[in-house]
Amino acid sequence: MSGDTPIHWEITELVLKAFRAVFNKMGPQFLEAVYARALEIECRKRGLRVRREVPIAVRSDGVIVGHTAQTSSSTEWSSSK
């Protein structure tokens, strides 16, 4: 792996391919929630573990002041399907 390759390139490449597959199948006419669910399913089919709206801590000056849902998905590679 060269120094120019992003750290999680394999996962990024799988997510981008999944996105393209979903958009090519569905086209541009649906709401974001529909695409998010379809992308979640497509990523899982490609061996990725997906979590949606993961809670994250909000910090101010290093102190947790609350929690909010992360609006994007969290994706990890899983070698077992």
N, C-alpha and C positions, 0 to 999 in steps of 0.2 A: 504494500500500500504506500503510495507516495505521500509527501507532505501536503499536497494540494487537495487530497481526497477528504471530504467532510467526515467527521467522526462517525456518524451513523448513516453513511451513504447507502448501505444495503437496505436499511429500513426505509429511508427516504425514497429510494428507487421503487420499492414495492408499493409504498403509499401513492406515489405519483402514477404508477401503472394502474393501480386500483381506481384512482380518481378518473383517469382517462377512460377506463372501461365503463364505469358508472355513467359518466357524462355522454359517452358515445351511445350507450344503450338507451338512456332516458331523455337526452336532449335538454333544452333550456327552460322548459315550461313549469317546473315544480318549485315549491317553497324549499327554503334551506333545510328545514327539518327532515324532509323526504330524502334529500341528498345525503344528509348526515347519517341517517339510518342505513341507506343503501351502501354508503362508503364503509360503514362499520361492518356490514355483512360481507362485502367484497374483500375487505382487509382480512377478516377471519378466514375466508376461503383461501387466502394466500398464505396462511400460517402465522398471521400476526395476532397478538393478544391486544384487545382494544378496550379501553375504559372511557366512558363519556362523562363530561361534566364532573371531573374529579375535583373534590374540595381542595383549595389551597389556602395557606395562611397569608394574611395581609399584615405586613410589618411596617412600623414607623419607628425610626431610630433603633432598629434591632428588636423591638418589642412587638409581639403579636397583638394586633388590635382588633382582629376579627378574621372571619373566614368567608370565602366566596367560592362559587363554582367556576372552575376553569371552563371557558366556553368552547375550547377546541378539544379534540380527542387526544388521549395519551395512547401511544402505540408502542408495542415491544415485539421483538422477533421471538418466536417460539419454534424450536426445531421439531417439536411433536405437534401433529395436527389433531 
